[in-house]
Amino acid sequence: MALPSKSGLPISRQTLIQLIVYGLVCLAIFIFPFILDNDFLLNRYARYLVLAMVAMALSLSWGYAGILNLGQAMAFGLGSYCMAMALKLRTVPVHTGAGGLPDFMVWNNVESLPWFWVPFYNMPFAIIAGIGVPVAVSFLLGWFMFKGRITGVYVAIITLAALVVANLLIIDAQSVTGGFNGITDLAQLELFGFTFDAYSKSTYFLVAGCLTVSLFVALMVTKSKAGLVLQAVRDHEDRVRFFGYDVASFKVLAFCVSAGIAGLAGMLYTVVLEFASPTFLDVSLSLSIVIWVAVGGRQSLLGAALGAILVAGTQSSLQENEFFLDTWMLIMGALFVLVVLFLPNGLASLVDIIGRALKRGRGPAQRSTSSPAQTSEPAEANVSKQGAE
């Protein structure tokens, strides 16, 4: 791993290859709608891209900072509800009560719009809230955990417990959240004069654009000095703390950035599916996100994203096939076990395996003659040098 220079990070050959690969994958995503002429399938693939975004967000905190967040769906669901509240206030009168009061509030005898719903008449506020609320909740939770030096399985348990609490709050507050039914009958999103119909190319491109930006922002974070420190924290937290770094602050940063991306994904999910549901904050969804990341490769942002698309797509195909109606869960479980056994670092590790195989095929005479001093050093060593400087 290259050391940061005074003027910034030098672009290594590995980073350049990563940028090219990321760019080609994103380009393929944008080209896809011109090949597929089916609005229903386009909506489905837009949903897969949203799931890829939330998986990539978890990869940032788990794969690069060592924070196993089993409550990733909490940020995702909060973002979804923020967008749903804004779109619900824009629905046609037939789906609302007197004065534009949401229908489920009328059914629950709510006489006036709750105060925290009022700001969502403003769409820019709703978009900011969709990212800001998950970040704020994650900041408070992360500050409590990481300042208290809680690590490992305890972080996983606390984040999972926080998810369950959030899910119960959404369900119990039926009069203002819709309860088990969620928030339905939403208006279409309108931004800058464009109407984003859930089954149109415009919505697909909106999701693809957000995924692309999120991917490159996350990649930029991992290549920065903060990203180097986060990887060192993942490898040996006590050693990084010994060199004078505020480990808790770096972990909170990764936790919040991951939550912000997940919140954005949640808003897009509401736009694509046209409703918000407490199932978006369900434990099963959160564990599924962990599985997607593990299959794709938790230390690869792109691998995690592609893992989500692959697993979610395969699952949908099996569920819709008459032949696999009773066995699709068994097949998915078997595939996951095989990946864990033979590719513990996920499908992304295939790139390294193929690369090593090609190098062995060149023969000893053509191998690189780099000395041990020229090889890349562990993240902890780089951090120690920066601390000394």
Secondary structure, DSSP 8 states (H G I E B T S, - for coil): ----BTTB----HHHHHHHHHHHHHHHHHHHHHHH---HHHHHHHHHHHHHHHHHHHHHHHHTTT----TTHHHHHHHHHHHHHHHHHTTS-GGGB-GGG-BHHHHHTT--S--TTTGGGGSHHHHHHHHHHHHHHHHHHHHHHHHHTT--THHHHHHHHHHHHHHHHHHHH-HHHH-GGG-B-S---EEETTEEE-TTSHHHHHHHHHHHHHHHHHHHHHHHSHHHHHHHHHHH-HHHHHHTT--HHHHHHHHHHHHHHHHHHHHHHHHHHHS-B-GGGG-HHHHHHHHHHHHHH-TT-HHHHHHHHHHHHHHHHHHHH-GGGTTTHHHHHHHHHHHHHHH-TT-TTHHHHHHHHHHHHHH-GGGS----GGGS---HHHHHHHHHH-
